[in-house]
Amino acid sequence: MILLHLPYNPGIMDALAPQEITEVAEQTNAAPAGLDTRRMFSAALIVMLFFLLSRVTGLLREVILSDRFGTTAQYDAYLAAFRVPDLLFQLIAGGALGSAFIPIFAGLWLKTDKADAWLLFSRILNLITLILVVLAAIAAYFSVPLVRQVLAPGFTPEQDLLTAELMQAMLLGTIVFGASGLVMGALNATQHFVSPAAAPVVYNLAIIGAAYFLAPSMGVKGLAIGVVVGSAAHLLVQIPALLRKGVKYTPSISVRDPDVINVAKLMGPRVLGLFLVQANFLVNTIIASSLVAGSLSALNYAWLLMLLPQGIVAQAIATAAFPTFSAQYAAGQMTALRHTFSQTLRTVVFLVVPAAVALYVLGHAVIGVLLEHGAFTEQSTEMVFFALQFYLLGLLAHSALEIVVRGFYAAQNTLIPVVVGIGAMGLNIVLSLALVGALSFGGLALANTVATTLEMVILLWLLSRRLHGIEGKQIALTFLRSVVAAGAMAVALWIWVAWTKAVTPPALDVDWVAAVGGVLIALAIYGLASWLLRSEELRLVIGMVRRRTART
């Protein structure tokens, strides 16, 4: 699926040298931004709300899609059709462009005259649109052989043709997403986050509308229309904010512009890293296409369920924390940076460990409540949970990476995460091929977990050396306390699930009872256990909520 959650977006401070940050702070009569960690965690709550809204609409989208299509061969074709459009978006206009464009644009934006900033914006916009049009046309022309020979060689001829048709339609959306992604980057670089945060929500709503109104008569082809309409909505919702920023469009393309060249140079390592990530998704698609029908769909649902806590907690906190990391590093406050990084990572560990455990114990009930209706059968639930249990083993690693990688970016090093990431993706592919024979599509999920965990451990070790320590003892103690508290919570949840199966009357849905009651029990038991273990993070989270509530 096209990933439209907020990507890593370097802020203005990341584009400047330390002395320039000091000058900007003096000009605005303010201390370097982000040094108040209490403000950082308070801001994280606001960002969490946006991520939560995006995840909720994304989850609603998947609930409706599961009702319409379940884990069917038709839905497999829809997912496979995304691979090439997603590859083009990610490499040309996605995360690679964002991390390269924003620092250059932000530096130009600090000038009194914004003309140079908008000229760079226009030239990059024109350039990526031209590139995407050409590449999309080529991909559309060769769509059938791409599907048969590369994407899904295990599909039936009917699935091949359907996948090719869907790909051709969704390539139009990729072109629009290219422009929208650049607009998102420009707005974030100017410290505007509301419209970019709203864009994924309207995209999800477009897919929901297509699934509800078009899918009954058009099948998955209706979803392809929803993708194109959603991409247009993703762009249009950001235009008013862009106009308020005073955008000035220039119909110009220049590959000799020094700023354009700098953007291209910065994109190099990120493109390589993202290519390996997309190659891993492609390998999974190829392997899953040869397995039992519905394997790719089951992996997709399990992946999205795993990403729920990762997005709401880790991505939100990382987005709010990154400006603080950057400002402290630029100001030379290394002791403060080490403490802020440790505190941030410990907060993520404290919140994610119980989420992984609870989702594992309540997995069948949660899947049943959210997805098991319509074309999504009890067998579909079993398939999704089979993959989910392997993905959940890597939830903490995926979440911690959000913080660790931003630690490297704040320390002005983008190469190490890319190099380690490339190695991890290579290992992922090798493990996928090795494990699929024994575990079917579950092997693909386990391979992802093993590779991501190793990547996180290596990067955390390298960052600790670069920062001369990250308060590792405190991080380890937080992990141990969280595991113990989550263990107590797991015992209570297993008892609860067994009890609900035994006593819930037929008139009530046992999955609803187990899931809703289980969430309440999980919060109570984990909170109580953390309090008994004197968890510092529990006090931090409670204080953060109290401060935000008081301000509201």
Number of C-alpha atoms within 10 A of each C-alpha: 14 16 12 18 17 23 17 19 24 25 22 24 26 26 20 18 12 18 11 13 21 18 12 16 14 12 9 9 9 10 15 23 18 19 20 13 18 14 16 22 24 21 18 21 20 15 23 20 15 21 23 18 17 27 23 16 19 21 19 18 20 23 21 20 25 25 19 21 20 28 28 19 20 20 23 27 28 24 20 27 29 21 21 24 25 21 21 22 26 26 20 19 26 25 23 26 27 27 22 23 28 28 25 22 26 25 17 21 20 13 11 7 10 16 16 15 21 20 22 25 24 19 21 25 23 18 16 20 20 14 16 24 17 12 16 24 15 11 20 21 13 13 23 21 15 18 26 19 12 14 26 26 18 19 22 14 12 10 21 24 18 19 30 25 19 24 27 23 18 28 28 23 23 28 26 22 28 25 21 26 25 23 21 26 32 27 21 23 25 17 12 16 17 14 20 26 23 17 26 28 23 22 26 27 19 24 29 25 18 26 29 18 13 19 21 12 11 14 16 26 22 20 25 29 23 25 25 23 20 27 28 22 22 29 24 16 18 20 17 10 18 19 10 8 14 11 18 15 15 14 9 13 18 14 12 8 13 11 21 20 13 14 23 18 12 18 20 15 19 24 20 16 22 21 19 20 20 19 17 21 20 20 20 23 25 21 22 26 24 15 15 11 17 23 25 28 27 26 26 20 26 25 18 18 23 24 20 20 22 24 23 22 25 28 28 23 27 29 23 22 24 26 24 25 31 31 25 24 22 24 18 12 13 16 16 16 25 22 16 22 23 21 21 24 23 23 23 23 26 27 20 23 22 23 23 23 22 23 23 21 19 23 24 21 25 22 24 22 19 17 26 22 16 13 16 20 17 15 12 24 23 16 21 29 24 22 25 28 21 23 27 25 21 24 24 25 22 24 25 25 24 23 25 25 23 25 28 22 20 23 20 15 14 18 15 16 25 19 14 17 24 19 16 23 25 17 19 26 22 15 19 25 15 14 17 20 11 9 15 18 27 25 21 29 29 25 25 23 22 19 22 23 21 18 22 26 15 16 21 21 14 17 20 17 11 14 16 12 17 23 16 15 11 15 19 13 13 21 17 14 18 25 19 17 24 25 19 16 25 24 13 16 25 14 10 19 20 11 12 17 14 10 9 14 10 7 6 9 14 19 23 16 17 23 25 14 15 26 15 11 18 22 14 13 20 24 17 16 19 22 15 10 14 12 18 16 21 19 12 15 16 10 15 19 14 13 14 15 10 7 8 6
